[in-house]
């Protein structure tokens, strides 16, 4: 059981928030009277901007370091593992290549196996039709909004920038299909959207009820498990994911209990296509 289970249902919505150039914020300015924008319209604007700039995102690669701590019943760390990935995008899909494990480079055999896996994933991503996902359990912002009840919209400062924050909670009566949508009914949290750039700056989510996978026979993600994600303008150029963490308590196959903390840090963003600024609809500011 991996803590990634917690973030599966978030992947679709988070994918719509990454690598959006900071200069692309002309649409949907704040109301002249200073009123709070309609939340549904606001989030659809975020999603629409990313769709316009998917090609730009595919011109970037970055490193992600992920640390996973296994905890005992008292919350003490009993085992720590680290993994370092090269991350890139193909046909708007997020691809990870493992390059280090516990600080050590992969062996030649491990590198070959990893490259074979990545090659297959790239081929699959390349052939997918628009709108289709590598992960069947990803969920779009549109569906998230249909499942969630939003409340308390407000204007607040985050990292010195004005943002629109609002709280959300899953609607227990919403009609859902698939694990991601079912999980969304069990969560609550807060989301911050940068008001100027229409970018998700921060997201916090927690399970306010137990979530059962396979009627609890396969696994149960327990109440209180949580996830946090942050973005920022990096090098005064792009909005990029910078960090995140998750805390998971779960029981698998009705027997084995898991407690894990996971922390990830993203850095070393590089443009590997020199013509990124020439992509249709893209505006990239060079510091």
C-alpha positions in Angstrom: 0.0 0.0 0.0 1.6 3.3 -1.1 0.6 6.8 -0.1 0.1 7.6 -3.8 -3.3 6.1 -3.3 -4.3 9.3 -1.6 -3.2 11.5 -4.5 -4.7 9.4 -7.3 -8.0 11.1 -7.3 -6.2 14.5 -7.2 -4.0 13.9 -10.2 -6.4 15.1 -12.8 -7.1 18.4 -11.1 -3.5 19.0 -10.2 -2.4 18.3 -13.7 -4.5 21.3 -14.8 -2.6 23.6 -12.5 1.1 23.1 -13.4 3.5 24.9 -15.6 1.3 27.8 -16.6 3.3 30.8 -17.6 2.8 33.7 -15.2 2.2 36.2 -18.0 -1.0 34.4 -19.1 -3.5 36.1 -16.8 -5.3 38.6 -19.0 -8.6 36.7 -19.0 -11.2 37.0 -16.3 -9.9 40.0 -14.3 -11.4 40.6 -10.8 -14.7 42.4 -10.8 -14.4 46.2 -10.7 -16.4 46.3 -7.4 -13.9 44.0 -5.7 -16.5 41.2 -5.4 -15.3 37.5 -5.2 -15.4 35.7 -8.6 -17.8 32.8 -9.0 -15.9 29.8 -7.9 -17.0 27.4 -10.7 -16.1 30.0 -13.3 -12.8 30.7 -11.6 -11.7 27.0 -11.6 -12.9 26.4 -15.2 -10.7 29.4 -16.2 -7.7 27.7 -14.5 -8.4 24.5 -16.4 -9.0 26.2 -19.7 -5.6 28.1 -19.5 -3.7 24.9 -19.0 -5.4 23.2 -22.0 -4.2 26.1 -24.1 -0.6 25.7 -22.9 -0.1 21.9 -22.7 2.5 22.2 -25.5 4.5 24.6 -23.4 4.6 22.2 -20.5 6.0 19.5 -22.8 9.1 21.6 -23.3 10.1 21.3 -19.7 11.7 18.6 -17.5 12.4 18.7 -13.8 13.6 16.6 -10.9 11.4 15.3 -8.1 12.8 13.9 -4.9 10.3 11.9 -2.8 10.9 10.7 0.8 8.7 8.1 2.3 8.7 7.4 6.0 7.1 4.3 7.4 5.9 4.9 10.9 5.2 2.5 13.8 2.0 2.6 15.9 3.5 5.4 18.1 4.2 7.6 15.1 7.9 7.1 15.2 9.9 6.6 12.0 11.0 3.0 11.5 12.1 3.1 7.9 12.9 5.9 5.4 13.3 5.5 1.6 14.0 8.2 -1.0 13.5 8.1 -4.7 14.6 10.7 -7.3 12.7 11.0 -10.6 13.2 12.8 -13.8 9.7 14.1 -14.8 8.5 15.2 -18.2 5.3 15.3 -20.2 4.1 13.5 -23.3 0.9 14.4 -25.0 -0.1 16.3 -21.8 0.6 13.2 -19.7 2.9 13.2 -16.7 5.8 10.6 -17.0 8.3 9.8 -14.3 11.7 8.1 -14.8 13.4 6.7 -11.7 17.0 7.7 -11.6 18.1 7.2 -8.0 16.9 5.1 -5.0 18.1 5.9 -1.5 20.7 8.2 -2.9 22.2 5.6 -5.3 22.1 5.4 -9.0 20.2 2.5 -10.5 22.3 -0.5 -11.6 22.6 -1.2 -15.4 19.9 -3.9 -15.1 17.6 -1.6 -13.2 18.1 1.2 -15.6 17.2 -1.0 -18.5 14.0 -2.2 -16.8 13.1 1.4 -15.9 13.7 2.6 -19.5 11.6 -0.2 -20.9 8.8 0.7 -18.6 9.1 4.4 -19.5 9.2 3.7 -23.2 6.0 1.7 -23.0 4.3 4.5 -21.0 5.5 7.1 -23.5 4.1 5.0 -26.4 0.8 4.6 -24.6 0.6 8.4 -23.9 1.4 9.3 -27.5 -1.5 7.2 -28.8 -4.1 8.4 -26.4 -6.9 10.5 -27.8 -7.4 14.0 -26.4 -9.1 14.0 -23.1 -8.2 10.4 -22.3 -5.9 9.6 -19.3 -3.1 7.2 -18.6 -4.8 6.7 -15.2 -8.4 5.6 -15.4 -9.1 7.0 -11.9 -8.0 10.6 -12.7 -10.8 13.1 -12.2 -11.3 16.4 -13.9 -12.0 19.8 -12.3 -15.5 19.7 -13.8 -16.3 16.5 -12.0 -14.7 17.7 -8.8 -16.9 20.7 -8.8 -20.0 18.5 -9.4 -19.1 16.3 -6.4 -18.0 19.1 -4.0 -19.9 21.7 -2.0 -17.9 24.9 -1.8 -18.2 27.5 0.9 -16.6 30.6 2.5 -15.0 32.2 -0.6 -12.6 34.9 0.6 -9.8 37.1 -0.6 -6.6 36.5 1.4 -2.8 37.1 1.0 -0.6 34.1 0.4 3.2 34.6 0.0 2.6 38.3 -0.5 0.1 37.8 -3.3 -3.7 38.3 -3.3 -5.5 35.0 -3.7 -9.1 33.7 -3.7 -9.5 31.0 -1.1 -12.5 28.7 -0.5 -13.3 25.6 1.4 -14.8 22.5 0.0 -16.3 19.2 1.2 -17.5 16.1 -0.7 -21.2 15.8 -1.2 -22.2 12.4 0.3 -25.3 12.3 -1.9 -23.5 12.9 -5.2 -23.7 10.2 -7.9 -20.1 9.0 -8.6 -18.4 6.4 -10.7 -14.9 4.9 -10.1 -12.5 5.0 -7.2 -11.4 8.6 -7.7 -14.9 10.0 -7.7 -15.9 7.8 -4.7 -12.9 9.0 -2.7 -13.9 12.6 -3.5 -17.1 12.3 -1.5 -15.0 11.6 1.6 -12.7 14.6 1.5 -12.7 18.2 2.6 -10.1 20.9 2.3 -9.2 24.4 1.2 -7.9 25.7 -2.1 -6.1 29.0 -2.8 -6.1 30.5 -6.4 -3.8 33.3 -7.3 -6.1 36.1 -8.2 -3.9 37.7 -10.8 -2.6 34.7 -12.7 -5.5 32.3 -12.1 -3.2 29.7 -10.8 -3.7 27.2 -8.0 -1.2 28.3 -5.4 -2.0 25.8 -2.6 -4.3 22.9 -1.9 -4.9 21.1 1.3 -7.1 18.0 1.5 -8.0 15.5 4.3 -10.3 12.5 4.5 -13.1 13.4 6.9 -14.4 9.7 6.9 -12.9 6.3 6.2 -12.6 5.4 2.5 -13.0 1.7 1.6 -11.4 0.2 -1.5 -13.2 -3.0 -2.5 -15.7 -2.7 0.3 -12.8 -2.5 2.7 -11.4 -5.9 1.8 -8.7 -4.5 -0.4 -7.9 -1.5 1.7 -9.3 1.2 4.0 -7.8 4.7 3.9 -8.6 6.0 7.4 -10.1 9.3 8.5 -7.5 12.0 9.0 -5.2 11.0 6.1 -4.2 14.2 4.3 -2.5 15.7 1.3 -1.0 19.2 0.7 0.3 20.7 -2.6 2.0 24.1 -3.3 3.0 26.0 -6.4 5.0 29.2 -6.8 6.4 31.4 -9.5 9.9 30.0 -10.1 12.6 32.3 -11.5 10.0 34.9 -12.2 8.9 32.9 -15.2 6.5 30.0 -14.6 4.1 28.7 -12.0 5.5 25.4 -11.0 4.8 22.8 -8.4 7.4 23.2 -5.6 6.5 20.9 -2.8 3.9 18.6 -1.2 3.4 16.2 1.5 0.9 13.5 2.5 0.1 11.5 5.6 -1.6 8.2 5.3 -3.1 5.7 7.7 -4.5 2.6 6.1 -5.4 -1.0 6.6 -4.8 -3.5 3.8 -6.5 -6.9 3.3 -8.2 -6.4 6.7 -5.0 -7.3 8.4 -1.9 -5.2 7.8 -1.9 -1.6 9.0 0.2 1.1 7.3 1.3 4.6 8.5 3.3 6.6 6.1 4.4 10.2 5.6 5.6 11.3 2.2 7.3 14.5 1.3 8.2 15.6 -2.2 10.3 18.5 -3.6 10.4 19.6 -7.2 13.3 21.6 -8.6 15.8 22.0 -11.4 13.3 22.9 -14.1 14.8 23.0 -17.5 13.6 23.9 -20.9 14.8 21.3 -23.4 13.2 22.6 -26.5 14.7 26.0 -27.5 11.5 26.9 -29.4 9.2 26.7 -26.4 8.3 30.4 -26.6 7.2 29.9 -30.2 4.4 27.5 -29.3 0.9 28.8 -30.3 -0.8 30.7 -27.5 2.3 30.7 -25.3 3.9 33.8 -23.7 7.0 33.1 -21.7 8.8 35.9 -20.0 12.6 35.7 -19.9 14.0 37.1 -16.6 
